[in-house]
Each structure stands twice: as structure tokens, then as C-alpha cells.
Amino acid sequence: MRAHWLAPILPAVICGCGDAGTGGTPPEDLLRPPVCAGTFYPADSASLAGAVDSLMAAADPASLPAEIISAVVPHAGYIYSGATAAFLYKAIEGRSFDRVYILAPAHRVGFDGLRIPTRGSYLTPLGAVPIDTAAAERLVLSHPAARSDGGENAEEHAIEVQLPFLQRSLAPGWELVPVLMGWTDENSLALLGELLFAEACQDRILVIASSDLSHYPGAALAETADSMTMAMWARGDPLAFLDATADSRLPEGLDTYACGRFPMAAVLYYNRLYGNVTTDIIAMSNSSYASGDTNEVVGYGCTVACGDMEGALEPLSEQAKRDLCGIVESSLRSAVLGDDFPQVSIEGQLGRYRGVFVTYIEDGRLRGCIGMTRPVYRLGPAAAEMARAAALEDPRFQPVTPSELDGISYEISVLTPLRLLEDPLSVRLGTDGLLMIKNGASGVLLPQVPAEAGWNTAEEFLDGLCEKAGLPAGAWRAGATIYAFEAEVFGPSVEGAGSP
């Protein structure tokens, strides 16, 4: 879709994706000054407000549901990408969010992982945008690859250029969590998506990946490459997206498919936890639309994703539970008998990304239990793999033998996604499992554990969680981030004994 373009209103800045250099030092007053005013967008407040409003007035996105959860939006100078970006901001005009997370690639400073400013405000000619300190610090504490900003963001444009649009489009009351991203591995991207989903379980958040698309090919190659990039993103598979846009796949003449491919992938990991996301590519363009130069262009795209949190957290249907029981039974027999692994459905709720444990019981005693707490795989295949692993790979037991098959029962524990537990003492014994992260250490306990351990108070549960994390009792009281989750437990052995 070709976006509508205004006449030039400011000096030409296509992207600014230069080589990594040296970052500045954050101002002592914690007010991050605008560094793009007068280049990427007008420096005068009235001119800036008028430019943003005009760009949004010219945008005409299709009618979208209220539950916009995430977006991809370009970050070049407004003369080049502003009309494309405006499609997002027109779509969210007047909507209310508690917090906006902007995930952006680092163009000026080289580093690995995430750099997150945690205090103060970003200034634009339209005023100050406050950082949500509690949320930003929580992300730094919870994500092993995250660090507080040490000046890496001082000259960066990819977050700043989004702010005037947000200031003019959103209802007042929102705060910012800026996340600058260097090289980031797939596990870190997935964990970032999980932590953002935990925030979305309790607050209204919007997650934005700030990214331009193809860099410096001719216009024809740009349109081909950008169409592929956006189509792969819209498929919703972060691994497939990362593979399709890898540097090793770049054709001659193309520097990158997307400078923000890591932020874009992180948003996909976030989106997939909803399980019912729809994605719309609402605008595409490139710099030649404004400059007329078709020899070396930068591509731009704008997408929105819509999802329903209530639907995402809906309990498993009875049919889904029966299907999972069938998967565990057939996987157990196949694993023990050495048969071919059965085909597993990912239809409906079996396609959700969830953590799952499979527990085997024999003569009332635990015979094996293996699971994954993180939602790394779709539920159907995850249950099949955990059923196989619990039968053959639990280091506490010998592998299950064919003669035991008729005497083994099982239970399945399907975990809900993480949600933030701001008050640790509010944990519900017998209902909530817990994940605690502190100083790089982490520990997980399932909801069944307090009853089996004889713990009757929240303090006992939390101290046991500290022990599991290798931390002293009471470490949960300060400096720890604690997430809760629930488990839907079902199967022939639900009334019996046994869990890890």
C-alpha cells in the first residue's frame, strides 16, 4: 500500500543507520534531550504538532479492533517515513494505554543484549515523556541480557522519533519503557516476549517495534525484499522470520532486510502468547516516494497486531484435555516400545504456546516427571515431548519398560503464562506456582508443591522458592521479581499422588 505523502517540511534524513560509534553520557538531571529535533522532525513545537496532525489526518487505516497489542513502525525522518508511520498512530488515536514499550535497534553504539533507560523523561518539543521507572527496572532485573542504559541511547533516533506521534495520538496518562537492542539471541528474544506478556496480564500496554526495512537497494529490489519481510512477519513465526531475514540470505545490493529485525522478532514472540492474533500490514513505502531517487532507497512498513487477553487466558476445553491425554498415552507407548513418534495436532488450543509437565505414577508413587515451565513450544508437541522425556530421561529413575505400561497412570499440568506478582504475600497456596528472579539466579515451584511439602503460609512457600533458586531464605523480600502462574492439572492420576 502506498502511503500518502506531504510536501517536504524539513531537511532530508532517510535513516541515520551509521556505523557503531561511541555513546554519550546521560544528563545528570535525567532529562534526555531531543537529538533529532530540526533534522528528523521540526524543532518548533507548533510546527511539529502541525506536521504530526497533518500526517495523521492524511492516513486512512482500515477499521481495526480495539485490542491493538503491538505494531511495527518506521523511524526515519518524517519527510520519508512519517506518512507510513502515521497509519499506526491514526489507528490508535484517542486510545488509552498505561505503558508503551518501544523496542528499537541500536544504530550508534555496538553492544549485545538490551539497554534500558530506567529513570527520568525523554524530552521532545511537545514536552516530556516520563519513563515508567518501576516497569523499566523490573525488566532490567528480570532479563539476563538487560542492563540499565549507560549512555548508549544518548544519540539514538529510533525511539525518539516515535514520541511526538505518541504524544499527539494517545490519550494522556501513559508512560514509556524504552528498550534499545543490540545483537540478541533467540532465547533472549523469547524471554523478552514472555516478560512483556506478563506485564500485559495486568496493565494496558502497547508494544512497538521501531524498524525501517530494506537499506540502500534500488527501488524495485526494495519493494520485492520489503514485501517478503513483511509477509514473513505477518505469518507470526519468529524463528522463520529471523531465518528469512538473516544476513546470510541478503542478495547483492541489499545491506539489511530490516535494521530492527530483533525488535520485530521480539514482538512476534510476544504476540504468539495470545494464540489468537490477527496481523494487518496497513502501509508500505520507501524513500523514493519522497525523494524521487530510485537508485538507493530505504524501505518502510507499518503493521498492527490485534489480540484478546481474555481469550488468551481462557481455560482449556474438555476436548483439548481429552486430546492431550491421547497425545500423552500414545507418546508414552511409542517411546517405550520404540515405535515411530505419532503425529501431533496443533489445531485450536493445542497450538497455544504453553509450559507443560507430564507426571507418571506407578503403585501410588512417582515414576517420572519432566516438563518445561516456559512456553517454548506449542502445547500439543510440547506434551508429546514431555511424555517421552518423562518416560525415558528422568535422571531419578530407570527408563519405563514395556512391562510397566499397563500399570502406569499420569497427570498433565498445563501452565498459564506468567503474570507479575507485585505483592509476594498475595500468592494463593495450591493455585499459584511461582518464578523468582534475583541477581541472575532463578527458581520455579509448581502450584502442587506447598501441599506436598507441608507449607501452610506464603512465607514458607517463598522461602522454599528461594532455596530452589540457591538463595537464602527471605531473599524474596527485596530486589526480587516474582511472577505467578497457574496450572491446569488433569488426567487419570489427578486424585493420586506425585509431582516433581
Summary of the structure (lengths in Angstrom):
residues: 500
radius of gyration: 24.7
end to end distance: 53.2
largest distance: 80.1
contacts: 1800
relative contact order: 0.11
helix: 35%
strand: 24%
